[in-house]
């Protein structure tokens, strides 16, 4: 389904070994977390605005709503990267942490544009790390990895 980059979990990026996990594209722990994700909302401009297909949920960082978005990478749909402002308006946020088609978590905000969540030059494939890097780097919220 959302398999990408070999047999790796599409949320945390860890290698998958169990057949059921490989088929699902994510490990058991992340599968439970995946229940937090919502399907893309119906677009009021259906047929007008470019369409992306993704799942998402909303977190709050320093009182601001931030979308956590996984691009489903379905052919015929526009990538979340290339449609980022529509995606943000669909889910009602001004910044997102999103997983691109390479399996890498990136950041975008209306104010700052596209920003990296790489850590010491290594692309971030783990969602928890991505959230911590975004908090520290773009919201000046120190904690976890950075405290
Ligand atoms: Zn995982």
py3Dmol code that shows the C-alpha trace and the ligand (Angstrom):
import py3Dmol

protein = """\
ATOM      1  CA  UNK A   1       0.000   0.000   0.000  1.00  0.00           C
ATOM      2  CA  UNK A   2       2.283   2.804   1.091  1.00  0.00           C
ATOM      3  CA  UNK A   3       5.495   0.829   0.712  1.00  0.00           C
ATOM      4  CA  UNK A   4       8.471   2.944  -0.194  1.00  0.00           C
ATOM      5  CA  UNK A   5      12.215   2.716   0.087  1.00  0.00           C
ATOM      6  CA  UNK A   6      12.354  -1.060   0.541  1.00  0.00           C
ATOM      7  CA  UNK A   7      10.949  -2.807   3.585  1.00  0.00           C
ATOM      8  CA  UNK A   8      10.925   0.162   5.893  1.00  0.00           C
ATOM      9  CA  UNK A   9       8.198   1.541   8.102  1.00  0.00           C
ATOM     10  CA  UNK A  10       6.585   4.491   6.329  1.00  0.00           C
ATOM     11  CA  UNK A  11       6.281   6.407   9.598  1.00  0.00           C
ATOM     12  CA  UNK A  12       9.442   5.786  11.611  1.00  0.00           C
ATOM     13  CA  UNK A  13      11.695   4.507   8.823  1.00  0.00           C
ATOM     14  CA  UNK A  14      12.874   1.451  10.769  1.00  0.00           C
ATOM     15  CA  UNK A  15      13.487  -1.771   8.793  1.00  0.00           C
ATOM     16  CA  UNK A  16      10.525  -4.177   8.794  1.00  0.00           C
ATOM     17  CA  UNK A  17      10.977  -7.914   9.260  1.00  0.00           C
ATOM     18  CA  UNK A  18       7.538  -9.430   9.942  1.00  0.00           C
ATOM     19  CA  UNK A  19       5.603 -10.318   6.788  1.00  0.00           C
ATOM     20  CA  UNK A  20       2.411  -8.656   8.052  1.00  0.00           C
ATOM     21  CA  UNK A  21       4.363  -5.456   8.742  1.00  0.00           C
ATOM     22  CA  UNK A  22       6.033  -5.540   5.336  1.00  0.00           C
ATOM     23  CA  UNK A  23       2.669  -5.992   3.618  1.00  0.00           C
ATOM     24  CA  UNK A  24       1.218  -3.096   5.590  1.00  0.00           C
ATOM     25  CA  UNK A  25       4.289  -0.906   5.098  1.00  0.00           C
ATOM     26  CA  UNK A  26       4.616  -0.149   8.811  1.00  0.00           C
ATOM     27  CA  UNK A  27       5.472  -1.805  12.101  1.00  0.00           C
ATOM     28  CA  UNK A  28       3.010  -2.666  14.873  1.00  0.00           C
ATOM     29  CA  UNK A  29       3.771   0.390  17.033  1.00  0.00           C
ATOM     30  CA  UNK A  30       3.359   2.786  14.123  1.00  0.00           C
ATOM     31  CA  UNK A  31       0.257   0.955  12.903  1.00  0.00           C
ATOM     32  CA  UNK A  32      -1.374   1.854  16.227  1.00  0.00           C
ATOM     33  CA  UNK A  33      -0.244   5.431  15.789  1.00  0.00           C
ATOM     34  CA  UNK A  34      -1.557   5.430  12.244  1.00  0.00           C
ATOM     35  CA  UNK A  35      -5.071   5.304  13.716  1.00  0.00           C
ATOM     36  CA  UNK A  36      -4.486   8.969  14.622  1.00  0.00           C
ATOM     37  CA  UNK A  37      -4.233   9.907  10.968  1.00  0.00           C
ATOM     38  CA  UNK A  38      -7.326  11.111   9.130  1.00  0.00           C
ATOM     39  CA  UNK A  39      -8.069  10.746   5.444  1.00  0.00           C
ATOM     40  CA  UNK A  40      -7.709  13.867   3.342  1.00  0.00           C
ATOM     41  CA  UNK A  41     -10.787  16.076   3.786  1.00  0.00           C
ATOM     42  CA  UNK A  42     -13.201  16.626   0.917  1.00  0.00           C
ATOM     43  CA  UNK A  43     -11.990  19.602  -1.056  1.00  0.00           C
ATOM     44  CA  UNK A  44     -14.583  22.331  -1.486  1.00  0.00           C
ATOM     45  CA  UNK A  45     -12.936  23.200  -4.782  1.00  0.00           C
ATOM     46  CA  UNK A  46     -13.030  19.614  -6.058  1.00  0.00           C
ATOM     47  CA  UNK A  47     -12.376  19.751  -9.778  1.00  0.00           C
ATOM     48  CA  UNK A  48     -10.692  23.157  -9.553  1.00  0.00           C
ATOM     49  CA  UNK A  49      -7.830  22.985  -7.102  1.00  0.00           C
ATOM     50  CA  UNK A  50      -5.018  20.472  -7.773  1.00  0.00           C
ATOM     51  CA  UNK A  51      -5.632  17.252  -5.844  1.00  0.00           C
ATOM     52  CA  UNK A  52      -3.253  15.401  -3.574  1.00  0.00           C
ATOM     53  CA  UNK A  53      -4.023  12.249  -1.632  1.00  0.00           C
ATOM     54  CA  UNK A  54      -2.636  11.986   1.871  1.00  0.00           C
ATOM     55  CA  UNK A  55      -3.437  11.220   5.488  1.00  0.00           C
ATOM     56  CA  UNK A  56      -2.897  13.667   8.323  1.00  0.00           C
ATOM     57  CA  UNK A  57      -3.405  14.632  11.916  1.00  0.00           C
ATOM     58  CA  UNK A  58      -2.960  17.887  13.763  1.00  0.00           C
ATOM     59  CA  UNK A  59      -0.527  18.559  16.599  1.00  0.00           C
ATOM     60  CA  UNK A  60      -0.045  21.771  18.503  1.00  0.00           C
ATOM     61  CA  UNK A  61       3.338  23.443  18.927  1.00  0.00           C
ATOM     62  CA  UNK A  62       3.469  26.599  21.042  1.00  0.00           C
ATOM     63  CA  UNK A  63      -0.248  27.133  20.533  1.00  0.00           C
ATOM     64  CA  UNK A  64       0.003  26.789  16.759  1.00  0.00           C
ATOM     65  CA  UNK A  65      -1.753  24.014  14.841  1.00  0.00           C
ATOM     66  CA  UNK A  66       0.726  22.027  12.776  1.00  0.00           C
ATOM     67  CA  UNK A  67      -0.298  19.304  10.314  1.00  0.00           C
ATOM     68  CA  UNK A  68       1.509  15.959  10.240  1.00  0.00           C
ATOM     69  CA  UNK A  69       0.993  14.702   6.711  1.00  0.00           C
ATOM     70  CA  UNK A  70       1.906  11.525   4.843  1.00  0.00           C
ATOM     71  CA  UNK A  71       1.757  11.752   1.070  1.00  0.00           C
ATOM     72  CA  UNK A  72       0.130   8.552  -0.210  1.00  0.00           C
ATOM     73  CA  UNK A  73       2.120   8.879  -3.454  1.00  0.00           C
ATOM     74  CA  UNK A  74      -0.725   7.732  -5.656  1.00  0.00           C
ATOM     75  CA  UNK A  75      -0.079   8.174  -9.349  1.00  0.00           C
ATOM     76  CA  UNK A  76      -2.374  10.726 -10.961  1.00  0.00           C
ATOM     77  CA  UNK A  77      -2.386  12.852  -7.803  1.00  0.00           C
ATOM     78  CA  UNK A  78      -0.194  15.865  -7.276  1.00  0.00           C
ATOM     79  CA  UNK A  79       2.563  15.391  -4.714  1.00  0.00           C
ATOM     80  CA  UNK A  80       2.004  17.103  -1.371  1.00  0.00           C
ATOM     81  CA  UNK A  81       5.315  18.936  -1.931  1.00  0.00           C
ATOM     82  CA  UNK A  82       4.032  20.506  -5.150  1.00  0.00           C
ATOM     83  CA  UNK A  83       0.611  21.273  -3.677  1.00  0.00           C
ATOM     84  CA  UNK A  84       1.602  22.303  -0.187  1.00  0.00           C
ATOM     85  CA  UNK A  85      -0.478  25.474   0.163  1.00  0.00           C
ATOM     86  CA  UNK A  86      -3.660  23.712  -0.984  1.00  0.00           C
ATOM     87  CA  UNK A  87      -3.000  20.861   1.427  1.00  0.00           C
ATOM     88  CA  UNK A  88      -2.521  23.349   4.268  1.00  0.00           C
ATOM     89  CA  UNK A  89      -5.730  25.153   3.443  1.00  0.00           C
ATOM     90  CA  UNK A  90      -7.628  21.833   3.229  1.00  0.00           C
ATOM     91  CA  UNK A  91      -6.583  20.849   6.737  1.00  0.00           C
ATOM     92  CA  UNK A  92      -6.620  24.366   8.184  1.00  0.00           C
ATOM     93  CA  UNK A  93      -2.970  24.874   9.160  1.00  0.00           C
ATOM     94  CA  UNK A  94      -0.189  27.281   8.257  1.00  0.00           C
ATOM     95  CA  UNK A  95       2.650  24.832   8.755  1.00  0.00           C
ATOM     96  CA  UNK A  96       3.176  21.122   8.181  1.00  0.00           C
ATOM     97  CA  UNK A  97       5.606  18.348   8.920  1.00  0.00           C
ATOM     98  CA  UNK A  98       5.203  16.067   5.936  1.00  0.00           C
ATOM     99  CA  UNK A  99       6.659  12.881   4.562  1.00  0.00           C
ATOM    100  CA  UNK A 100       7.769  13.247   0.976  1.00  0.00           C
ATOM    101  CA  UNK A 101       7.932  10.545  -1.706  1.00  0.00           C
ATOM    102  CA  UNK A 102      11.502   9.690  -0.661  1.00  0.00           C
ATOM    103  CA  UNK A 103      10.312   8.766   2.826  1.00  0.00           C
ATOM    104  CA  UNK A 104      11.943  11.866   4.302  1.00  0.00           C
ATOM    105  CA  UNK A 105      10.135  14.179   6.722  1.00  0.00           C
ATOM    106  CA  UNK A 106      10.291  17.860   5.726  1.00  0.00           C
ATOM    107  CA  UNK A 107       8.815  21.092   7.057  1.00  0.00           C
ATOM    108  CA  UNK A 108       6.899  23.842   5.334  1.00  0.00           C
ATOM    109  CA  UNK A 109       5.313  26.964   6.727  1.00  0.00           C
ATOM    110  CA  UNK A 110       3.538  29.876   5.138  1.00  0.00           C
ATOM    111  CA  UNK A 111       6.107  32.213   6.718  1.00  0.00           C
ATOM    112  CA  UNK A 112       9.314  30.259   6.135  1.00  0.00           C
ATOM    113  CA  UNK A 113       8.608  28.127   3.061  1.00  0.00           C
ATOM    114  CA  UNK A 114      10.327  24.746   2.691  1.00  0.00           C
ATOM    115  CA  UNK A 115      12.746  23.885   5.482  1.00  0.00           C
ATOM    116  CA  UNK A 116      14.846  20.842   6.202  1.00  0.00           C
ATOM    117  CA  UNK A 117      14.343  18.596   9.205  1.00  0.00           C
ATOM    118  CA  UNK A 118      17.690  16.880   8.604  1.00  0.00           C
ATOM    119  CA  UNK A 119      19.773  16.268  11.698  1.00  0.00           C
ATOM    120  CA  UNK A 120      23.551  16.702  11.327  1.00  0.00           C
ATOM    121  CA  UNK A 121      23.136  16.447   7.555  1.00  0.00           C
ATOM    122  CA  UNK A 122      21.169  13.188   7.692  1.00  0.00           C
ATOM    123  CA  UNK A 123      17.620  13.292   6.273  1.00  0.00           C
ATOM    124  CA  UNK A 124      15.052  12.524   8.964  1.00  0.00           C
ATOM    125  CA  UNK A 125      12.978   9.401   8.281  1.00  0.00           C
ATOM    126  CA  UNK A 126      11.616   9.054  11.827  1.00  0.00           C
ATOM    127  CA  UNK A 127       8.466  11.021  12.636  1.00  0.00           C
ATOM    128  CA  UNK A 128       9.251  11.547  16.335  1.00  0.00           C
ATOM    129  CA  UNK A 129      12.647  12.966  15.417  1.00  0.00           C
ATOM    130  CA  UNK A 130      11.048  15.152  12.739  1.00  0.00           C
ATOM    131  CA  UNK A 131       8.607  16.638  15.266  1.00  0.00           C
ATOM    132  CA  UNK A 132      11.396  17.344  17.759  1.00  0.00           C
ATOM    133  CA  UNK A 133      13.611  18.970  15.128  1.00  0.00           C
ATOM    134  CA  UNK A 134      10.703  21.126  13.921  1.00  0.00           C
ATOM    135  CA  UNK A 135       9.887  22.208  17.486  1.00  0.00           C
ATOM    136  CA  UNK A 136      13.472  23.118  18.277  1.00  0.00           C
ATOM    137  CA  UNK A 137      14.448  24.682  14.990  1.00  0.00           C
ATOM    138  CA  UNK A 138      11.321  26.468  13.811  1.00  0.00           C
ATOM    139  CA  UNK A 139       9.388  27.074  17.033  1.00  0.00           C
ATOM    140  CA  UNK A 140      12.329  27.567  19.422  1.00  0.00           C
ATOM    141  CA  UNK A 141      10.879  24.902  21.673  1.00  0.00           C
ATOM    142  CA  UNK A 142      13.686  23.052  23.397  1.00  0.00           C
ATOM    143  CA  UNK A 143      13.167  19.615  24.875  1.00  0.00           C
ATOM    144  CA  UNK A 144      13.616  15.919  24.207  1.00  0.00           C
ATOM    145  CA  UNK A 145      16.563  15.424  21.864  1.00  0.00           C
ATOM    146  CA  UNK A 146      17.729  18.982  22.373  1.00  0.00           C
ATOM    147  CA  UNK A 147      17.467  19.512  26.110  1.00  0.00           C
TER     148      UNK A 147
END
"""
ligand_1 = """\
1
ZN
Zn 7.429 2.471 12.474
"""
view = py3Dmol.view(width=600, height=400)
view.addModel(protein, "pdb")
view.setStyle({"model": 0}, {"cartoon": {"style": "trace"}})
view.addModel(ligand_1, "xyz")
view.setStyle({"model": 1}, {"stick": {}})
view.zoomTo()
view.show()
